[in-house]
Amino acid sequence: MFENLSDRLSRVLRNVSGKGRLSDENIAESLREVRTALLEADVALNVVRDFTERVRQRAVGQEVSTGLNPGEAFVKAVHSELVALMGAVNDRLELAVAPPAVVLMAGLQGSGKTTTVAKLARYLKERDRKKVVVVSADVYRPAAIRQLETLAAEVGVECLPSTTDEQPVAIVTRARELARARFADVLIVDTAGRLHVDDAMMAEIRELHATLEPVETLFVVDAMTGQDAANTAKAFNDALPLTGVVLAKADGDARGGAALSVRAITGKPIKFLGVGERTDALEPFHPDRVASRILGMGDVLTLIEEAERKVDKSKAERLARKIQKGERFDLEDFRDQLQQMSSMGGVANMLEKLPGAGQLPPAATAQLSDQGFKRMATIIDSMTPQERRFPDLINGSRKRRIAGGSGTQIHEVNRLLKQHKQMQKVMKKVTRKGGMAKMMRGLGGMRPPPGYPR
């Protein structure tokens, strides 16, 4: 997400970092570049105009007593205004009511609404320890109810019964009573969408809202529709008292226009980002962290939170004890590390959150593709248990057999073995210097690239 915008803004801000003093004259060109970058990201014109004017007012004549040089002060001004544009802080769901707390989901057809219902149910169940039930009031789209039933089973929550023969109001009224009888903490209601905003859909969603009186009414919008996402959200907000927005399919949006326009146009906070197809691919929207990603500063806090939540701690501790005892880091361990990275969303997801990763040469990032790591895991799977434990046994004939079994070439097997040896050396150094815990603490103190605020 934000790949194109991040590249453009990073170049602009590197150019301004050498200025001796900020004035209207020497930041005019940079502001024009910022304006162009935002417009190319499909940010609404009035939002771009207001944003660049606020940056100019904040930056020009700013004293350097803060300890930043003038270039860094300009970057800080851009960062601060990005945060303000997107809402300053993360807005959590307000669920502190008598159960069940009702969350009503609205959105157009194809926006990812039903999948988001399942993602949110899993999020509340696993992170907030809530008992969640879901129900579909979409009686128009073929197989909508069945889709939600399947997703609910996948995430381990109950999907309350509904059929296409019922009226949506009757469905949600019964669902609320069932949720209360099940002692559920949260009831999430999936509603029908249309291909465009129309009177019939708005009338129905208003009736459902009046019946349920939900504590949260979330609008799910496809981030890839850019500025149209913000305009559609405004149309819904005019007809319905929305409490927040969920940007679905944000991982497929390289521009980021929706994230930068929605809050300004609707006045409603973005509460979550959908960042993948898996049911665990839902992130709380933190404006300060997203602003840092856009400017190439990374998002180490989110990366560490993902590691704490998704990394198998028992495997990590077992590996640490093994290395500390002086035992060899074998290919079984290497495969486990690849699987752990995959569970955190893959290499691309991790790189996006590391400071300065966007400045890596294209050749370097190409070698760090998720597809390449999957091929490495396939090669290891084609080895015998003995070969995984003792890689030095792998001679020429074994390499040919492994390459044939994994559908790869011998040079790929050789490259894997070389990378494994390099990983062995890293593991030895980490153990000598105080273990993985010390290395992760160091990650938290990583500095952004030169020219960015510390």
Residue, then its C-alpha position, 0 to 999 in steps of 0.5 A: m500500500f502507498e507504494n507509488l505515493s511513498d516513492r514520490l514523496s521520498r524523492v521530494l523530501r530527500n531533495v529539500s533536506g539540504k536547504g539552509r532555511l525554509s522560505d516560500e521560495n525554496i519550498a515552492e518546488s517541493l510543494r508542487e511535487v507534493r501536490t502532484a504526488l497526492l493528485e497522482a495518488d487519486v487524493a481529492l483536489n480540495v483535500v490536496r489544496d488544503f493539505t499543501e497550504r497547511v504544510r506551507q504555513r507550518a514549515v515556512g519560517q519555522e525556527v530550528s531550535t527543535g534540534l532539526n535542520p530546516g530540511e528535517a523540519f519540512v519533513k516533520a511538517v509533512h508528517s504532522e499534516l499527514v497524521a492530522l489529515m487521517g485522524a491523529v489517533n486510532d479510533r477503537l470500536e465502542l463496545a462498552v454497552a450492555p451485550p450484545a453490542v451490535v455492529l452494523m456493516a454497510g457498503l456496496q456490492g463487491s467491496g469486501k463487506t462479507t469477508t470483512v465481517a469474518k475478519l472483524a469477528r476473528y479480530l474481536k475474538e482473538r485480540d479482545r477476547k469477545k464472544v462474537v456471533v454474526v448474521s447475514a441480512d443479505v437476502y438478494r445476492p446469491a450464496a451471500i448467506r452461505q458465504l458468511e456461514t463458511l467464513a464464520a466456521e473458518v474463524g470459529v464463530e457462530c453464524l446465526p440462521s437466516t434465509t432468502d425468504e425472510q425480510p431483513v428486519a425480521i432476520v436482525t430482530r431474531a438475531r439480536e434475541l438469539a445473540r442475547a440468549r447465547f450470551a454473546d458480547v458482539l453481534i455483527v450484521d452483514t447487510a445487502g449491497r448494490l452495484h451503486v448507491d440507490d434509494a432502495m438500498m438506503a431505505e433498507i439500511r436506514e430501517l435496519h439501523a432504526t431497528l437495531e440501534p447499533v453502537e457501531t455502523l461501519f462502512v466498508v469500502d474498496a480502497m482501490t477505488g481511490q477518490d470514489a471510495a471517499n465520495t461513496a462513503k460521504a453518500f452513505n454518511d449523509a444517509l446513515p450515522l456512520t461511526g467509522v470506515v473500513l478500507a478493504k483491499a488496501d494491500g492492492d492499493a499502491r496509490g493510497g488516495a482513499a486513506l488520505s481522502v476519506r477522513a477529510i471528506t466524511g469527517k469519519p475515522i478510518k478504523f481498520l485496514g484490510v491488508g490481504e485475503r486471509t481472515d487474520a489480515l485486518e489491522p487497526f488504522h493508526p494514522d501516525r504509523v501510516a504516515s510514517r510508512i508513506l514517508g519511508m520511515g517504516d512502522v516498526l511498532t506494528l511489525i513488533e506487535e505482529a511478531e508478538r501475536k503471530v510468531d510461534k513462541s514455543k518454536a522460537e524458544r526451542l530454537a534459542r535453547k538449541i543455538q545456546k547449547g551450541e547445536r547446529f542451525d539445520l535446514e528444519d530450523f531454516r524452514d520453520q523460520l520461513q514459515q514464521m515469516s509467512s505467518m506474518g504476511g510474507v516478506a513484502n509485508m515485513l519490508e514495508k514496515l522497515p525504515g528505509a526499505g523502500q530505498l533498497p535497489p530493485a535487484a535486492t527486493a526482487q531476491l526477497s520475494d514471497q515466491g522465492f521463499k516458497r520455492m526455498a521451502t519446497i526444496i527443503d521439503s524435497m529432502t530426507p529428514q537426515e539431509r535436513r539435519f545434516p546438510d553437509l551430506i548433500n552431494g551432487s547426486r542428492k542435489r539432482r534428486i532434490a531439484g527434480g523432486s521440487g521442480t527446481q534447478i540445481h543452482e537453486v538448491n546450491r543457492l539455498l544451501k549457501q543462504h543456510k550457511q550464512m544464516q548459521k553464522v548469523m545465529k551464532k553471532v546473535t547467540r554470542k551477543g545476547g540472543m534474539a530478545k536483544m536483537m528485537r529490542g535493537l529493531g525497535g531503535m532502528r533509525p529512519p533514513p537520513g533527512y527524516p525526523r529522529 
